[in-house]
């Protein structure tokens, strides 16, 4: 299993997530823009994801909810600011419970030898307080379990 690196910058309120996948940039990118695929892997294993809005294009919008035992426990929304196929996505990411904590996220899909991909997600928020709250929220569990599910999905697609 590939390790997920989560780095908080000391000088600016950012979080960078770095993860490698055994799939091409095209394959990893597709799992970020196809709502059916995205719902299968995003978030911790203890929730299911229900897409409520998805228009993965520059200028489009997105929203999803996390459900546990049939009840909605969290919802998220944002806008696609730039969608550059197989290279980059820039979107806003907002947790409905913290509407002032909007993150501007840039995802880059870097081709590696052997048909692999390095995904970098850089989140910029307004303050260190918001950034530190995100880190303390247990986001690492959702990120790490989500990427493990993404590994499984990509392996299944490769068969």
Secondary structure as UniProt FT lines:
FT   STRAND          5..8
FT   STRAND          14..21
FT   HELIX           25..33
FT   HELIX           35..41
FT   TURN            45..46
FT   STRAND          48..54
FT   TURN            58..59
FT   STRAND          61..68
FT   TURN            69..70
FT   STRAND          71..84
FT   TURN            85..87
FT   STRAND          88..95
FT   HELIX           96..98
FT   TURN            99..100
FT   STRAND          103..112
FT   TURN            113..115
FT   STRAND          116..124
FT   HELIX           128..136
FT   TURN            137..138
FT   HELIX           139..158
//
